[in-house]
Amino acid sequence: MNLLVQNGEGMKFQGKAALVTGGARGIGAAIVRHLASEGADVAFTYATSDQSAEALIDALTVHGGRLLGLKADSRDPTAIRDAVDQTAETFGRLDILVNNAGVFPAGPIEDVSLQEIDDTLAIHARAVFITSQAALSHMRAGGRIISIGSCFAQRVPYGGVTLYAMSKSALIGFTKGLAREVGERGITVNIVDPGSTETDMNPIDGPAVAAELELMAVKRYAQPAEIAAAVGFLAGEESRFITGSSLAIDGGFAA
């Protein structure tokens, strides 16, 4: 665990507390940076990226708010419930939950193992449910639950991603159902569906880049900061009338 205490004033998320799952690398780290740069107290979980977690906290010393890194595998229900509770206990509140932790299983359906199915659904579906369930016990009116989905939840133009698409599609039903349950409490629930984004899981010099660009209206990869900005919008006051929705940040992949 790593904790950095700072103060920030006059920022968008001043006085707010957030938890980002899978926040040490890639899109998750960009979301942590975005929320912290706007003054939020931000906790994030990570499973194996100890050095990345430490580097992220070190890099954010110029921003307001407090930062908390929590080692918690999203496949472990007890660990992720504890992460939620520790976030609320440390910061005294929990206003924003970003369900970001993810994996990218790929390959022919014949080659997918039972363990891979279980792990993928545990991270992309069960953990989202459990983490949100735990977070709701701490959230007040104005709370935000945002899940990171995928463009493959809306369109699958080639094979080899059946398990991934199935797991991310589950977030649509979850989000619509939960939005109905908590709307009267003033809490919103939404999805951000990224398209191809430049991260270490999907590098710009990877073997599939040309094929992916052909499927997009905007012929480039997104930057993680662009996905984080969409999360920041949904986490803010200006989006308080948006719930049960999916926001595609995919360069026209699903257009």
C-alpha positions in Angstrom: 0.0 0.0 0.0 1.2 3.5 -0.8 -0.3 6.7 0.5 0.5 10.3 -0.5 -1.2 13.2 1.3 -1.6 16.6 -0.4 -4.0 19.4 -0.6 -5.8 20.9 -3.6 -8.2 23.7 -3.9 -10.6 25.0 -6.6 -10.6 21.8 -8.7 -13.5 20.0 -10.3 -13.4 17.0 -7.9 -12.2 18.9 -4.8 -13.6 17.1 -1.8 -14.6 13.9 -3.7 -13.1 10.4 -3.3 -12.8 7.9 -6.0 -11.7 4.2 -6.4 -10.4 3.0 -9.8 -9.9 -0.8 -10.1 -6.9 -1.9 -12.2 -5.5 1.6 -11.9 -1.7 1.1 -12.1 -1.3 0.9 -15.9 -2.8 1.9 -19.2 -6.3 3.4 -19.2 -6.7 2.9 -15.5 -3.6 4.9 -14.7 -4.8 7.7 -17.1 -8.1 7.8 -15.1 -6.3 8.0 -11.8 -4.2 10.9 -13.2 -7.3 12.7 -14.5 -9.3 12.5 -11.3 -6.2 13.3 -9.2 -5.4 16.3 -11.4 -8.8 17.7 -10.6 -8.4 17.4 -6.9 -10.0 14.1 -6.0 -8.7 11.7 -3.4 -8.1 8.6 -5.5 -7.5 5.0 -4.5 -6.7 2.4 -7.1 -6.3 -1.4 -7.1 -3.6 -3.4 -8.8 -2.9 -7.1 -8.9 0.8 -7.5 -9.9 2.0 -4.1 -11.1 3.8 -3.1 -7.9 6.4 -0.9 -9.6 3.9 0.8 -11.9 1.7 1.6 -8.8 4.7 3.2 -7.0 5.7 5.1 -10.1 2.2 6.4 -10.6 2.0 7.8 -7.1 5.5 9.3 -7.4 4.4 11.0 -10.7 1.3 12.6 -9.2 3.1 14.6 -6.4 2.2 17.9 -8.1 -1.6 17.3 -7.9 -4.1 17.9 -5.2 -5.8 15.1 -3.2 -4.6 11.9 -1.6 -3.5 8.8 -3.4 -3.9 5.2 -2.1 -2.6 2.1 -3.9 -4.2 -1.1 -2.9 -3.0 -4.5 -4.0 -6.2 -6.5 -4.7 -6.9 -9.1 -7.4 -10.3 -8.5 -8.9 -10.8 -12.3 -9.0 -10.9 -12.3 -5.2 -14.2 -11.1 -3.8 -12.9 -10.5 -0.3 -9.9 -8.5 -1.6 -12.1 -6.1 -3.7 -14.7 -5.7 -1.0 -11.8 -4.8 1.4 -10.4 -2.3 -1.1 -13.8 -0.5 -1.3 -14.1 -0.4 2.5 -10.5 0.8 3.0 -11.0 3.5 0.4 -14.0 4.8 2.3 -12.3 4.5 5.7 -9.2 6.3 4.5 -10.9 9.1 2.7 -14.1 9.3 4.8 -16.3 8.9 1.8 -16.7 7.3 -1.6 -18.2 9.3 -4.5 -16.9 7.7 -7.7 -16.2 4.1 -8.6 -14.6 3.3 -11.9 -14.7 -0.4 -12.7 -11.7 -0.6 -15.0 -9.7 -3.8 -14.2 -9.6 -6.1 -17.2 -7.9 -8.7 -19.3 -8.0 -9.4 -23.1 -8.5 -13.1 -23.9 -8.2 -13.8 -27.6 -8.1 -16.9 -29.8 -10.4 -19.5 -31.4 -13.3 -20.6 -29.2 -12.0 -24.2 -29.4 -8.8 -23.1 -27.6 -10.5 -21.3 -24.7 -10.1 -23.1 -21.4 -12.5 -23.3 -18.5 -10.1 -21.4 -16.3 -9.8 -18.6 -18.9 -13.6 -18.4 -19.0 -13.9 -18.3 -15.2 -11.1 -15.7 -14.8 -12.5 -13.4 -17.5 -16.0 -13.5 -16.2 -14.7 -13.0 -12.6 -12.9 -9.9 -13.6 -15.2 -8.3 -16.1 -18.6 -9.3 -14.6 -18.5 -10.7 -11.1 -16.0 -8.1 -9.8 -18.0 -5.2 -11.3 -21.1 -6.5 -9.5 -19.3 -7.1 -6.2 -17.3 -3.9 -6.2 -20.4 -1.8 -7.1 -22.4 -3.6 -4.5 -19.8 -2.8 -1.8 -19.4 0.8 -3.0 -23.1 1.5 -2.8 -23.1 1.1 1.0 -20.8 4.1 1.2 -22.2 6.3 -1.6 -24.5 9.3 -1.1 -26.6 11.3 -3.6 -24.3 12.4 -6.4 -22.4 9.1 -6.5 -21.1 7.8 -9.8 -20.5 4.3 -10.9 -18.7 4.1 -14.3 -17.5 0.8 -15.9 -15.0 0.5 -18.7 -16.6 -1.6 -21.4 -15.4 -2.2 -24.9 -16.4 -1.4 -28.5 -16.7 -5.2 -28.9 -19.8 -5.0 -26.8 -21.6 -3.3 -29.7 -19.9 -4.7 -32.8 -17.6 -7.7 -33.4 -16.3 -7.6 -36.9 -13.9 -10.6 -36.7 -13.5 -13.8 -34.8 -11.3 -14.7 -31.9 -12.7 -12.4 -29.3 -15.9 -14.2 -28.4 -15.2 -14.6 -24.7 -14.0 -11.0 -24.4 -17.1 -9.6 -26.2 -19.4 -11.8 -24.1 -17.9 -10.6 -20.9 -18.0 -6.9 -21.8 -21.6 -7.2 -23.1 -22.6 -8.2 -19.6 -21.9 -4.7 -18.5 -24.8 -3.4 -20.6 -27.4 -5.3 -18.7 -25.7 -4.6 -15.3 -25.6 -0.9 -16.0 -29.2 -0.6 -17.1 -30.4 -2.6 -14.2 -28.4 -0.8 -11.6 -29.3 2.6 -13.0 -33.0 1.7 -12.3 -32.2 0.6 -8.8 -30.2 3.6 -7.6 -31.6 6.5 -9.7 -33.9 7.7 -6.9 -30.9 7.9 -4.6 -29.3 10.4 -7.0 -26.6 7.9 -8.1 -25.8 7.4 -11.8 -24.4 4.3 -13.5 -22.8 4.4 -17.0 -20.4 2.7 -19.3 -17.5 4.1 -21.3 -16.8 1.8 -24.4 -13.2 2.4 -25.6 -12.1 1.4 -29.1 -8.4 0.7 -29.9 -6.3 2.6 -27.4 -2.6 2.8 -27.2 -1.5 0.9 -24.1 1.0 -1.8 -23.4 -1.8 -4.3 -23.9 -2.5 -2.9 -27.4 0.7 -1.1 -28.6 0.6 1.2 -31.7 3.2 -1.0 -33.3 1.4 -4.2 -32.7 0.6 -6.8 -35.5 -3.2 -5.9 -35.7 -2.9 -2.1 -36.0 -3.5 -1.9 -39.7 -6.6 -4.2 -39.6 -8.0 -2.2 -36.6 -7.5 1.1 -38.3 -9.5 -0.1 -41.4 -12.5 -0.6 -39.1 -12.5 3.0 -37.8 -13.7 6.3 -39.2 -10.9 8.2 -37.4 -7.7 6.4 -38.5 -5.7 6.5 -35.3 -5.6 4.9 -31.9 -7.1 6.7 -28.9 -4.8 7.9 -26.2 -5.6 6.8 -22.6 -6.1 10.4 -21.6 -9.0 10.6 -24.1 -10.8 7.7 -22.4 -10.0 9.3 -19.0 -11.6 12.5 -20.1 -14.8 10.7 -20.9 -14.8 9.1 -17.5 -14.2 12.6 -16.0 -17.2 13.9 -17.8 -19.5 11.1 -16.5 -18.1 11.6 -13.0 -18.9 15.3 -13.0 -21.9 17.4 -12.1 -22.6 18.2 -15.8 -23.6 14.6 -16.4 -26.0 14.2 -13.5 -28.9 13.5 -15.9 -27.1 10.7 -17.8 -27.6 7.2 -16.5 -27.9 3.7 -17.9 -26.0 4.8 -20.9 -23.0 3.7 -22.9 -20.5 6.3 -24.3 -18.5 5.1 -27.2 -15.0 6.5 -27.5 -14.0 4.4 -30.5 -13.1 6.6 -33.4 -16.3 5.5 -35.2 -15.6 1.8 -34.9 -19.3 1.1 -34.1 -20.7 3.8 -36.4 
